[in-house]
């Protein structure tokens, strides 16, 4: 083999290797989930012994190319729960080992991440748009040593309708300001715009005992489609997380305020939020208090690898004195069996839309005669 041929062969091998390394990587996953529930306030369902049916089918796509990345999740619910919706979808750029940018429908950096809860039902924060929320914008994240910093700007919430005066589409995963029909009239027609978020967190401890302390703030515009005037909304939060061997504790306090420019006859003490195809009203100003404890029990029972038992309590403390506060408590266990995860929950609620008959006004004015109701729920999912 002559020298020239050797040089060409080596050059070709190097080129092939470099080209192979530059190919993007793509991973596709998803889940199929079914749900059983038995609710104390649904007489027909109680007579049937509860209902068991389809919950969601979802597809996840993750891709990477050099410093670029993509993460997207599309969910298909039953039509009664909003049908198809993009949960999140963003393109990322890794500036270096500690700093990252995300552009698109990305998680709002507010509160304890990724969740303020352990159960299938999340915490009270989720139902007022302060947990696992996703909006359209750009986010900068910093993770180094013990510190976490996030700064983001969101042009608006998920936008599927681009008309001049179109309402927020209710077929969405996360709760955002929207519209609601009351007595045949489309009311409280607000949209979240131009929102700024900041979050800071600090971690310390070791493998046996670790702590996390954090705080968040957000501020943005609230545009009313009827008055065509701009109000504003804001929220502040502090949280703490403890991990002590197999024991976990999460606690948080949050405050939010919607200063809307609604028509005079609608007032400004209520705002409509929407998700899963069905809006409801919430108090325009309130505090949330959440606390949850969990304990992991590792086992080796054929396919079952662990049980996580938990209890979580949440309260919506409304600022308007004439409004009735809302509460929820979830006791349950999450069972891990290979790719199958099962949540078994006994969830109780008072003036909580998903856990009582008070749908439209539960988180709004509330019902002074409301009683604690219960929902026994089993969610079974195969994740791939």
BARORO-297676 format. One record per residue (C-alpha): z, x, y; residue number from 1; residue in three letters. Coordinates in nm, 3 decimals. Layout:
# BARORO-297676
        w        u        v  seq  type
        Z        X        Y  NUM   ala
...
# end
This chain:
# BARORO-297676
        w        u        v  seq  type
    0.000    0.000    0.000    1   unk
   -0.110    0.162    0.326    2   unk
    0.105    0.178    0.640    3   unk
   -0.105   -0.073    0.833    4   unk
   -0.075   -0.333    0.557    5   unk
    0.301   -0.275    0.534    6   unk
    0.334   -0.329    0.909    7   unk
    0.136   -0.656    0.897    8   unk
    0.340   -0.778    0.598    9   unk
    0.673   -0.702    0.766   10   unk
    0.556   -0.867    1.091   11   unk
    0.446   -1.178    0.900   12   unk
    0.778   -1.202    0.717   13   unk
    0.974   -1.167    1.042   14   unk
    0.757   -1.433    1.209   15   unk
    0.803   -1.675    0.918   16   unk
    1.180   -1.618    0.922   17   unk
    1.205   -1.674    1.298   18   unk
    0.992   -1.987    1.276   19   unk
    1.204   -2.124    0.993   20   unk
    1.522   -2.064    1.189   21   unk
    1.383   -2.254    1.490   22   unk
    1.311   -2.570    1.297   23   unk
    1.532   -2.864    1.401   24   unk
    1.788   -2.993    1.153   25   unk
    1.818   -3.369    1.099   26   unk
    2.088   -3.562    0.913   27   unk
    2.071   -3.935    0.843   28   unk
    2.375   -4.139    0.742   29   unk
    2.525   -4.480    0.786   30   unk
    2.748   -4.746    0.637   31   unk
    2.748   -5.091    0.484   32   unk
    3.063   -5.298    0.540   33   unk
    3.190   -5.634    0.420   34   unk
    3.484   -5.829    0.559   35   unk
    3.734   -6.086    0.431   36   unk
    3.961   -6.271    0.672   37   unk
    4.212   -6.552    0.650   38   unk
    4.326   -6.681    0.990   39   unk
    4.632   -6.899    1.045   40   unk
    4.472   -7.106    1.326   41   unk
    4.155   -7.199    1.134   42   unk
    4.245   -7.499    0.920   43   unk
    3.913   -7.523    0.736   44   unk
    3.923   -7.156    0.651   45   unk
    4.280   -7.186    0.525   46   unk
    4.178   -7.469    0.291   47   unk
    3.898   -7.251    0.154   48   unk
    4.133   -6.955    0.105   49   unk
    3.960   -6.747    0.371   50   unk
    3.601   -6.625    0.403   51   unk
    3.428   -6.312    0.270   52   unk
    3.097   -6.197    0.412   53   unk
    2.873   -5.937    0.573   54   unk
    3.021   -5.728    0.853   55   unk
    2.774   -5.458    0.960   56   unk
    2.499   -5.225    0.844   57   unk
    2.463   -4.915    1.053   58   unk
    2.238   -4.609    1.067   59   unk
    2.345   -4.272    1.209   60   unk
    2.112   -3.989    1.309   61   unk
    2.220   -3.638    1.405   62   unk
    1.982   -3.357    1.494   63   unk
    2.009   -3.004    1.632   64   unk
    1.759   -2.753    1.768   65   unk
    1.888   -2.429    1.913   66   unk
    2.132   -2.543    2.184   67   unk
    2.002   -2.900    2.186   68   unk
    2.155   -3.183    1.982   69   unk
    2.114   -3.555    1.929   70   unk
    2.362   -3.816    1.809   71   unk
    2.277   -4.185    1.771   72   unk
    2.416   -4.489    1.593   73   unk
    2.245   -4.827    1.563   74   unk
    2.436   -5.125    1.425   75   unk
    2.314   -5.450    1.275   76   unk
    2.573   -5.728    1.283   77   unk
    2.524   -6.090    1.188   78   unk
    2.359   -6.295    1.464   79   unk
    2.693   -6.464    1.539   80   unk
    2.836   -6.125    1.635   81   unk
    2.554   -6.007    1.856   82   unk
    2.291   -5.893    1.604   83   unk
    2.142   -5.547    1.654   84   unk
    2.286   -5.305    1.909   85   unk
    2.291   -4.935    1.991   86   unk
    2.652   -4.820    1.971   87   unk
    2.575   -4.478    2.113   88   unk
    2.281   -4.247    2.156   89   unk
    2.274   -3.921    2.351   90   unk
    2.103   -3.584    2.381   91   unk
    2.334   -3.286    2.417   92   unk
    2.307   -2.928    2.541   93   unk
    2.558   -2.664    2.431   94   unk
    2.606   -2.440    2.734   95   unk
    2.829   -2.203    2.535   96   unk
    3.103   -2.222    2.273   97   unk
    3.336   -2.408    2.510   98   unk
    3.110   -2.621    2.730   99   unk
    2.879   -2.909    2.646  100   unk
    2.659   -3.163    2.828  101   unk
    2.564   -3.507    2.697  102   unk
    2.303   -3.739    2.849  103   unk
    2.248   -4.100    2.748  104   unk
    2.470   -4.370    2.602  105   unk
    2.780   -4.157    2.546  106   unk
    3.150   -4.221    2.497  107   unk
    3.346   -4.271    2.817  108   unk
    3.612   -3.995    2.840  109   unk
    3.914   -4.218    2.889  110   unk
    4.241   -4.220    2.698  111   unk
    4.309   -4.075    2.358  112   unk
    3.990   -3.956    2.188  113   unk
    3.819   -4.056    1.974  114   unk
    4.052   -4.359    1.926  115   unk
    4.388   -4.481    2.048  116   unk
    4.457   -4.645    1.712  117   unk
    4.440   -4.625    1.332  118   unk
    4.363   -4.983    1.229  119   unk
    4.037   -5.176    1.194  120   unk
    4.131   -5.375    1.507  121   unk
    4.180   -5.081    1.748  122   unk
    4.444   -5.115    2.019  123   unk
    4.479   -5.360    2.308  124   unk
    4.288   -5.110    2.525  125   unk
    3.966   -5.177    2.335  126   unk
    3.964   -5.546    2.430  127   unk
    3.980   -5.470    2.803  128   unk
    3.713   -5.199    2.788  129   unk
    3.938   -4.892    2.787  130   unk
    3.899   -4.765    2.429  131   unk
    3.586   -4.649    2.246  132   unk
    3.368   -4.751    2.540  133   unk
    3.011   -4.622    2.584  134   unk
    2.808   -4.617    2.907  135   unk
    2.481   -4.473    3.035  136   unk
    2.514   -4.144    3.217  137   unk
    2.592   -3.774    3.190  138   unk
    2.912   -3.610    3.065  139   unk
    3.045   -3.256    3.081  140   unk
    3.307   -3.150    2.825  141   unk
    3.514   -2.832    2.805  142   unk
    3.719   -2.731    2.502  143   unk
    3.891   -2.392    2.503  144   unk
    4.223   -2.266    2.375  145   unk
    4.462   -2.561    2.413  146   unk
    4.282   -2.739    2.695  147   unk
    4.043   -3.035    2.710  148   unk
    3.850   -3.128    3.026  149   unk
    3.592   -3.405    3.068  150   unk
    3.400   -3.509    3.375  151   unk
    3.133   -3.780    3.371  152   unk
    2.911   -3.997    3.587  153   unk
    2.780   -4.326    3.448  154   unk
    2.501   -4.505    3.632  155   unk
    2.590   -4.827    3.452  156   unk
    2.702   -4.973    3.121  157   unk
    2.449   -5.029    2.840  158   unk
    2.148   -5.182    3.013  159   unk
    1.895   -5.376    2.809  160   unk
    1.766   -5.599    3.088  161   unk
    1.604   -5.440    3.392  162   unk
    1.551   -5.741    3.616  163   unk
    1.675   -5.770    3.973  164   unk
    1.926   -6.046    3.898  165   unk
    1.967   -6.042    3.519  166   unk
    2.307   -6.074    3.354  167   unk
    2.461   -5.806    3.136  168   unk
    2.334   -5.849    2.779  169   unk
    2.630   -5.968    2.564  170   unk
    2.482   -5.808    2.248  171   unk
    2.677   -5.486    2.280  172   unk
    2.945   -5.291    2.092  173   unk
    3.182   -5.200    2.377  174   unk
    3.339   -5.438    2.627  175   unk
    3.199   -5.421    2.982  176   unk
    3.195   -5.650    3.283  177   unk
    2.946   -5.932    3.235  178   unk
    2.899   -6.305    3.283  179   unk
    3.039   -6.619    3.121  180   unk
    2.934   -6.984    3.121  181   unk
    3.215   -7.220    3.226  182   unk
    3.154   -7.597    3.244  183   unk
    2.782   -7.531    3.227  184   unk
    2.785   -7.285    3.519  185   unk
    2.709   -6.914    3.478  186   unk
    3.009   -6.750    3.645  187   unk
    3.180   -6.417    3.720  188   unk
    2.844   -6.240    3.715  189   unk
    2.941   -5.877    3.765  190   unk
    2.794   -5.543    3.659  191   unk
    2.958   -5.201    3.639  192   unk
    2.768   -4.934    3.835  193   unk
    2.809   -4.574    3.956  194   unk
    3.128   -4.493    3.766  195   unk
    3.305   -4.156    3.775  196   unk
    3.546   -4.046    3.500  197   unk
    3.785   -3.755    3.468  198   unk
    4.009   -3.664    3.177  199   unk
    4.246   -3.378    3.097  200   unk
    4.433   -3.301    2.776  201   unk
    4.661   -3.025    2.646  202   unk
    4.738   -2.943    2.282  203   unk
    5.021   -2.732    2.146  204   unk
    5.202   -2.669    1.821  205   unk
    5.095   -2.559    1.474  206   unk
    4.979   -2.705    1.144  207   unk
    5.309   -2.875    1.059  208   unk
    5.392   -3.004    1.406  209   unk
    5.140   -3.057    1.685  210   unk
    5.139   -3.239    2.017  211   unk
    4.874   -3.370    2.253  212   unk
    4.936   -3.490    2.609  213   unk
    4.663   -3.630    2.829  214   unk
    4.571   -3.830    3.137  215   unk
    4.255   -4.011    3.251  216   unk
    4.114   -4.177    3.561  217   unk
    3.799   -4.374    3.639  218   unk
    3.650   -4.539    3.946  219   unk
    3.325   -4.726    3.995  220   unk
    3.136   -5.004    4.164  221   unk
    3.136   -5.370    4.056  222   unk
    2.819   -5.546    4.173  223   unk
    2.819   -5.926    4.184  224   unk
    2.483   -6.085    4.109  225   unk
    2.555   -6.407    4.303  226   unk
    2.701   -6.271    4.628  227   unk
    2.494   -5.950    4.602  228   unk
    2.798   -5.758    4.726  229   unk
    2.964   -5.449    4.583  230   unk
    3.326   -5.451    4.472  231   unk
    3.498   -5.179    4.274  232   unk
    3.703   -5.117    3.963  233   unk
    3.949   -4.844    3.869  234   unk
    4.175   -4.742    3.583  235   unk
    4.439   -4.478    3.513  236   unk
    4.602   -4.379    3.185  237   unk
    4.850   -4.142    3.024  238   unk
    4.892   -4.083    2.651  239   unk
    5.081   -3.874    2.396  240   unk
    5.008   -3.794    2.032  241   unk
    5.243   -3.638    1.776  242   unk
    5.152   -3.508    1.431  243   unk
    5.453   -3.416    1.217  244   unk
    5.332   -3.316    0.872  245   unk
    5.207   -3.648    0.728  246   unk
    5.357   -3.860    1.008  247   unk
    5.162   -3.955    1.320  248   unk
    5.255   -4.122    1.649  249   unk
    5.029   -4.242    1.932  250   unk
    5.156   -4.392    2.257  251   unk
    4.995   -4.474    2.588  252   unk
    5.022   -4.659    2.918  253   unk
    4.716   -4.768    3.117  254   unk
    4.654   -4.956    3.441  255   unk
    4.327   -5.117    3.550  256   unk
    4.211   -5.320    3.850  257   unk
    3.886   -5.508    3.913  258   unk
    3.828   -5.583    4.283  259   unk
    3.535   -5.821    4.251  260   unk
    3.321   -5.987    4.516  261   unk
    3.291   -6.317    4.329  262   unk
    3.191   -6.640    4.505  263   unk
    3.492   -6.796    4.680  264   unk
    3.522   -7.086    4.436  265   unk
    3.564   -6.840    4.146  266   unk
    3.840   -6.634    4.303  267   unk
    3.915   -6.269    4.233  268   unk
    4.200   -6.285    3.981  269   unk
    3.971   -6.301    3.676  270   unk
    3.673   -6.103    3.550  271   unk
    3.444   -6.165    3.253  272   unk
    3.398   -5.902    2.982  273   unk
    3.140   -5.927    2.708  274   unk
    3.061   -5.777    2.366  275   unk
    2.948   -5.896    2.022  276   unk
    2.747   -6.176    2.183  277   unk
    3.054   -6.365    2.313  278   unk
    3.218   -6.312    2.656  279   unk
    3.572   -6.398    2.761  280   unk
    3.791   -6.372    3.069  281   unk
    4.057   -6.110    3.137  282   unk
    4.312   -6.071    3.416  283   unk
    4.160   -5.871    3.701  284   unk
    4.469   -5.648    3.721  285   unk
    4.705   -5.547    3.443  286   unk
    4.884   -5.272    3.255  287   unk
    4.856   -5.204    2.884  288   unk
    5.130   -5.058    2.666  289   unk
    5.034   -4.928    2.322  290   unk
    5.227   -4.752    2.049  291   unk
    5.142   -4.687    1.685  292   unk
    5.292   -4.494    1.395  293   unk
    5.120   -4.384    1.075  294   unk
    5.203   -4.200    0.754  295   unk
    4.952   -4.040    0.515  296   unk
    5.024   -4.057    0.142  297   unk
    4.794   -3.828   -0.059  298   unk
    4.736   -3.943   -0.418  299   unk
    4.515   -3.852   -0.713  300   unk
    4.433   -4.186   -0.873  301   unk
    4.085   -4.148   -1.017  302   unk
    3.865   -4.203   -0.707  303   unk
    4.146   -4.281   -0.460  304   unk
    4.254   -3.978   -0.257  305   unk
    4.492   -4.114    0.007  306   unk
    4.666   -4.408    0.171  307   unk
    4.737   -4.419    0.543  308   unk
    4.999   -4.681    0.627  309   unk
    5.046   -4.778    0.992  310   unk
    5.193   -5.021    1.240  311   unk
    5.053   -5.063    1.590  312   unk
    5.172   -5.274    1.882  313   unk
    4.995   -5.350    2.207  314   unk
    5.073   -5.557    2.516  315   unk
    4.866   -5.667    2.815  316   unk
    5.108   -5.701    3.107  317   unk
    4.917   -5.904    3.368  318   unk
    4.992   -5.851    3.737  319   unk
    4.943   -6.217    3.832  320   unk
    5.286   -6.377    3.786  321   unk
    5.146   -6.714    3.678  322   unk
    4.947   -6.558    3.393  323   unk
    5.087   -6.532    3.041  324   unk
    5.094   -6.185    2.889  325   unk
    4.901   -6.105    2.570  326   unk
    5.035   -5.917    2.267  327   unk
    4.918   -5.794    1.929  328   unk
    5.069   -5.618    1.630  329   unk
    4.880   -5.478    1.330  330   unk
    5.045   -5.366    1.007  331   unk
    4.815   -5.219    0.747  332   unk
    4.690   -4.949    0.518  333   unk
    4.364   -4.755    0.501  334   unk
    4.258   -4.659    0.147  335   unk
    4.022   -4.362    0.096  336   unk
    3.820   -4.356   -0.225  337   unk
    3.534   -4.110   -0.198  338   unk
    3.272   -4.262    0.034  339   unk
    3.450   -4.600    0.036  340   unk
    3.708   -4.675    0.304  341   unk
    3.908   -4.998    0.296  342   unk
    4.128   -5.135    0.574  343   unk
    4.385   -5.393    0.467  344   unk
    4.551   -5.541    0.778  345   unk
    4.798   -5.813    0.863  346   unk
    4.722   -5.863    1.231  347   unk
    4.926   -6.087    1.460  348   unk
    4.837   -6.195    1.810  349   unk
    4.957   -6.406    2.099  350   unk
    4.697   -6.488    2.365  351   unk
    4.475   -6.230    2.193  352   unk
    4.115   -6.360    2.156  353   unk
    4.044   -6.202    1.817  354   unk
    4.386   -6.288    1.673  355   unk
    4.452   -6.638    1.804  356   unk
    4.266   -6.956    1.907  357   unk
    4.285   -6.856    2.277  358   unk
    3.937   -6.709    2.306  359   unk
    3.814   -6.767    2.660  360   unk
    4.145   -6.752    2.848  361   unk
    4.376   -6.555    2.619  362   unk
    4.346   -6.227    2.810  363   unk
    4.293   -6.418    3.135  364   unk
    4.540   -6.682    3.250  365   unk
    4.668   -6.724    2.894  366   unk
    4.833   -7.027    2.739  367   unk
    5.207   -7.072    2.814  368   unk
    5.243   -7.268    2.489  369   unk
    5.068   -7.006    2.278  370   unk
    5.244   -6.899    1.960  371   unk
    5.206   -6.595    1.741  372   unk
    4.912   -6.635    1.501  373   unk
    4.815   -6.415    1.208  374   unk
    4.495   -6.288    1.051  375   unk
    4.492   -6.124    0.710  376   unk
    4.188   -5.900    0.705  377   unk
    4.023   -5.670    0.450  378   unk
    3.729   -5.455    0.557  379   unk
    3.544   -5.259    0.286  380   unk
    3.283   -5.002    0.380  381   unk
    3.059   -4.759    0.193  382   unk
    2.977   -4.463    0.419  383   unk
    2.681   -4.237    0.342  384   unk
# end
